[in-house]
Amino acid sequence: MKRAGVLFLAAVPVIATGFYLVLPSDSADAPPGPSATAAQAAREDAKDRAEEKRDEERAEDDAVVADLPAGLAAPAKKELAQRLVASAEHSTTDWRTTYGAIEDEDDGCGYTAGIIGFCTGTHDLLMLVEAYTEDHPDNGLASYLPALRKVDGTDSHEGLDPGFTAAWEAEGRFRRSARRRRRSVTGSTSSPPCGSPSWTVSGRWASSCTSTRWSSTARTRTRAASTRCGSTRWSRRRHRRRAVPRRSSWTPSWTSAARPC
């Protein structure tokens, strides 16, 4: 019994030393780490500062936009742009008389028709007739949809002649659909084409009417002739193939767009 007590007393220092080495020490030299609450507060502060910065930038952008001249939402600007397009496509400024206009201008786009020059070869005329047929299934153009899909992307008239042009001219309810399709094609005017900051509002709108091309496979808009944008301007319809050199003092407008289709 006495021997066991001696062994116990001898083991106590060893056990105490082990506990001292295992337990973490609160050394005064160790830097205190940030608590979880402090880290979360720092993240929230950073988030608040970022939101405030975004709000300030948005307010600055709104102020810049408010100081800009009226865009195509202004009726006078929209009317001017439509007259410019009608002058390019149909040699008239009375664009309201061009809904039923249709002809093949021998430019590789098939039939060119309507108020902004929808083409059978560039997919936009097909989209217009499809949208119109959804609203009016019994219209006189619905029967030509298979032929329009077949010639899409070409200048062919296969399946369209001889009655398609007469059906286009005769369809009276077509006007509302044509205006809607015009807005969908030309609605974006936030940035000028070809990256030129000197384009006017009317010029940007008219250019999007006359230089937009549609891929017959991907069905997406592409700027097929953007590299020529601003290099030439085109005279009246009968002489469109004569390019007139741009004068240095000439302000870019619809006439500097690529060959309309």
C-alpha positions, 0 to 999 in steps of 0.5 A: 500500500505504501509502495502504491502511494509512492508511485502515485506521487511520482506520476503526478508531476508527469501528468501535470506536465502533459496537460500543460503541453497539450492545452493551448497557451494564452500567450501575450505575444500571439496576435488576437484573431478577428472574431466571426462577428467582426468579419461579418460586419466588415463584409456587410460594410463592403457590400453597402459601399458597393451598393452606394457606388452603383447607385451613384453611378446609376444616378450619374447615367440617368442625369446624362440621359436626361440631358440628351436630346429626344430620341425616336420616342419623339414623334417628329424624329420617328416621322423623319426617320421613316421618310428617309427610309421611304426615300431610299427604298421607294423614292418617295417621302410619303412612306404611308403609301409604301405598305403595298410596294413590292418589286425585285430590284435585282440586288440578290435579295429577292422581292423587296417590299413594304415600308422598310424594305422587307426582303424574301431573301433576308428572312425578315419578310418571312418573319413578318408574314409568319407573325401576321398569319398568327393574328390572321390565319385566313390572310391571302399571304398564308398560302405562300409561307412554304414558298417563302421558307424555301426561298429564304436566303436566296433571290429565287421567286420559286413558288411565289410567282405569279400571285405573291406580289398581287397578294401583298398589294391587296392585303389591307390588314397588313399595316399593323403587323408591318409597323410592329415588325418595323419596331422589332427590327429598329427598336434598339437605338442605344448605340450607333452602327459601326461604332461611330458616335457622330450618327444622328438618332434618325441616321441610326434608326434608318440605317438599322432598317436598310443595313440589317441582314438576316441569316437564313440558317441561324435566324439571327440579325447580322451586319452583313456590310458593316465594313462599308458603313459610312464609305458611300452614299446611294442616290435615288432608287433607279441609280442606287448602284452609283456610289457617291463619295462622301464629303468630309463635311457631310454629316452621316445619316441614312445615306451612309449605310450599306446598300439597302435591301 
